[in-house]
Amino acid sequence: MLIKEYRICMPLTTEEYRVGQLYTISKHSHQESEKGEGVEVVKNEPHEDPVHGPGQFTEKRVHLSSKLPSWARAVTPRIFYITEKAWNYYPYTITADGHSLQCSFLPKFSIYIETKYEDNCGDSENIFHGDKILGDHEVSFLDIAFDEIPERYYRSLEDPRFFSSAKTGRGPLQEGWRQHTKPIMCSYKLVSVKFEVWGLQTRVEQFVHKVIRDILLIGHRQAFAWVDEWCGMTMEEVRRYEQETQEATNELIGLVAPTISVSEVGQPTATHSAPASAPSTPLSDDAPDFLAPPKTRPRKKSAPETLTLPVLRERATTE
């Protein structure tokens, strides 16, 4: 098992991001879905935990067959999906649990993610102290403005180095922004990846962590770049947006939409801090180094503007 801790700062408060991450997950999932492919929402319902209190449970199937890189499609069945279960006791979140995040045909592969949020610049040490962690783990700071992302996912309008929010006046982000930006918050994510196949375990676990790193960067960049879309929304409004978007997404990928409950429950008073499950981003086409030689390509400087959901957004803000 390979365990790493990622710390991602945002020019937001944890309370603001509570709305922003729900909006971003819903919009991103819809953007990345098409007939037969995408994020199927199976359940979205209130959940009570004896330790963490009231929260929200979601179960999703991320259908990925055509989005897998060519080297992976060669060894996977045509019907391929990852089951993601998440327990959101904001500001503490678990993605997966005892059975972990699993794919449909690799029972020995799993991912487990704990996330805590705090209003600081990522300087809390041992934030997961007391959790059942075996041994030391690597801590990596991810910079949403200056860390590279795969060029095919780059959008100039979502680049925090150039984006400026009309509603909040925040951005663009300059070098060293984490030391002087207010407000600021940090997502602390403890990620465990396990692939129990002799001879491949280390390489596959390292590759999956690289993919997760890219997913985290893309998701947090979008949450900031879309701030003017969700800023000012209440929890009731964002839950309604979430429900309508999920139903539209299930219909888009050609699945019968289940009855989705997205009723909101009160925020717990727990001292934990963290974000909900990260947006599902298409996997990288870059094969791990043991399967294909590395490719060097110049970073794309611009790309078409991302898709928006005007009908859903209008309903969410005017009803």
N, C-alpha and C positions, 0 to 999 in steps of 0.2 A: 504494500500500500504506500502511495506517495501523498504526503500531506503538505500543503502550502497555505499560507495566510496572505490574502490580498487586501490592501488598504487603498480605497479609492475616494478621494476627496471631491466635494461638489460645492459650488458657491450658492448653497441653499441651506435652509434649516432642516432638521429631521422632520418637523411637522409639515413643512412644505413638500418634502420628498415623499411623504406618506401618500399624498394625492398624485404627485408626479410619477412615481413608479407604477401605480395602477394604470394611469393613463398611457404611459409609455409601453408597458407590456401589452395592453389591449391593441393599441394602434400598430405596434411593430408586428404582432402576431398576424393581424389582418393583412398588412402589407406583404408579408412573406408567404401568404397562403394562396393556393390556386386549386383547380379541380384535382382531387385525389392527393394533394400534397398540402402540408401546412400543419397548423396547431389545432387539434380537435379538443374542445373543452368537454370533459366528461362530467365533472362535478365542480361546483363552486357554491359552498354552503357554510354557514356558521359552524364553529367547532369550539368546544369547551375543553380546556386542559386543566388538570388538578394543580399543576405547578405554575403555568404561565397565564392561566385565566382564559377569558373569551378571545376568540380569534376567527380566522377564516381558513377553511380547507379547500384546496383546489387540486383536481386531478386532470392532467392533460396527456394527450398522445401526440407526440411530435412526429408526423409522417415525413420521412426524409429521403425516400428512395432516389429520386432524381437529383437531389441536392448534394448527395454524397460525392466526394472526389472519385475520379475514375478508378484509382487503385482500390478504393473501398467497395465500389459497386461490383468489382470483379469477384469479391468473396462474400457478398451479402445477398440474401434473397430479395426478390422484387418487392415483396410486402415487408417493409422495414419501418419500425417506429420505436421511439423512446418514450417510456412512461415516466412522467414527472409528477410527483406528489409533493405538495408544499403546504406547510402549516404556518400561517402568518399571524403571529401574536405581536404585531408591530408595537414597539421597535425591535422585536426579536423574531427571527424567521428560521424555519428549518425547511430545506428543500430535500425531499426524500425522507427516510426515517429508518426503521429497522431493516426494511427490505431494500432500501436505497433506490436511487434513480437507476432504472434498468432498461436495457434494450430488449427487443422482442425475441432475439435469437441467440444472445450471448449471456447465459446465466451466470458466468463467472466474471462479468464486467459490471461495475457499479460505481456510482458517484454519490457522495454525501456532502451537503453544504450547510453550514451554519452561518448566519449573518447577524451582526449586531450594529446598530447605529449609535453614533454619539455626535454631539455638537462640538467638534474640535478638528484640528488639522491632522489627525491620524497619529497623535503622539501618546495615546494610551497604551501602556505596556501590559503584556499578559492579560489582555482583555478576555481571553478564553480560559484563564487560569481557573482550575477547579473542574473543568470539563474533562471527560475521560479521553485524554490524548496520550498516546504512547510515544515518548521521546520528544526531542526538539523538532521544530519545523521551520522551514524557510519563510521569511516575511518579505513581501515585495510591495513597494509603493507603485501604483499605476497612476499616471498623469493623463487626465482626459484631454488635455490640450497638446501635449508635446510628445507623448508616446505614439509610435507608429501603429497603424491598423492595416489590415490587408487592403490593397488598393481598390479591389472590386467593391468594397463597402464604403469607400471614402465619398463623402458628399461635402462640397464646399460650404453649403448652407448649414451644415451640422458641425462645422469646424469651430471649436471654442476659441481659437486664436483670432477668428474673424467675426464670430457671431456677437451681436449686441442686442440685448433684450429691451424692447420698447416699453414694456410694462414695469420691469423691475430696475432698469438702468444698469444691469450687470453685464459684464463682458465688454469687449473681448478680453481674454485672459492672457496676461503677459508672463514672461519668464519669472519664476519665483512667486507666482500668484498665491500659492498655498500659505506663504508666510505673512501676507498682508491683506488678503481678501476677507471681508466680512459681509454677510454671514458666511460661515463655512461649517461643513459637516463631513463625516467620514463613514463610509461603509466598510466594516471589517468583515471579511469573508474567510472562513476556515473551510478549505476544500480538500476532501479526501477522495482519491481515485484508486480503485482496485481492479486489477486485471490478472486473474490467477491462471495464467497460461505460461508454462515453463519455456524459457528462451525468448519470450516476447514481453514479459511483464514490465520491465524497466522502460523499454523504448516506447511501448504503447502508453503507459501512464504519463511519461514525459510529454508525449505528443498531445494527449487529451488535455493536460494542463495548459499547453500552448493555445489550444482551441478555446478553452474556458477563459483564458486571459483576454483573447480577442473579443469574445462575447461580452465580457464585463466592460471593456473599454467602449465598445459600440453602444451598448445599452445605456451607460451613464452619459456618454456624449449626447445621445438623442434626448434623454430626459432634460438636459440643460438646454439644448437647442430648441426644444418644443415648449419651453417654459411659458411663452406667451399664449400658447393654446390651452394649457391647463391651469395657469395661474388664476386664482380667484374662484375656482370650482370648489364646491362643498363636497364632503364625502358622499352625500346622497346623489349629487349630480354625477360624480365620477363613477359611482357604482352603477347608475343607470346607463351611462356611456359604456361601461364595461360589459353589462349584460347585452345591450343592443349590438355591440361590436362582436361579442362572442357568438351570438346567434347568427349574425351575418357571415362570420368566418366559417362556422360549421356548415352553413349552406353553400358557401363558396367552394369548399373542398369536396362537396358532393356527399356529405354525410347527413344523416337525420339528426337535427339538432335536439339534444336532450333538454328536459326541463331544467333550466339553470336557476338556482337560487343564489342571489347575490346580496341578500339582506345584510345590512351593516350591523355590527355589534360594537359595544363600547370598547374603548382603548384600555388595555390593562395598565395597572400601575407598576408593573414589574420594572426592575432596574436594568434589565438587559437592553441592548440597543443594536438594531440591524435592519436591512431591507428585505423585501419579499423576493420571490424567485426571480432570477435574471431573465431578461427577454430571450426568447429562443431565436438564435441567429444561425443562418445556414453555416454548415461546417466548411472549414477551409479546404480548397482544392489542392493545397500543397501537401504532398505525401511526406511522411516522416523520412528522415535522411537515410534510414536503412532500406527504404523501398524505392526511392527515386532521388536523383541528384537535385540539389537546391537550384532554384531559379532566381535570377536577379532581374528585376524589372523596375523602371523608374516609377516613383509615386505619382499617381494621378492627381492633378491639381484641381480639377473640377469635374462635376458629374451632373446628370439631370436632377432637378429638384425632386425630393421624395414625395411619394403619394400622400394625399391627405384624404380625410373622410368628412367632407363638408356636410353631408346630410346628417350623419350621426352627431357631429360636433354641434350643428345648429340645434338639433333636438335636445342635446344634453345641456345646453346653456340657455335655452329659451323656454322650455317647458316649466 
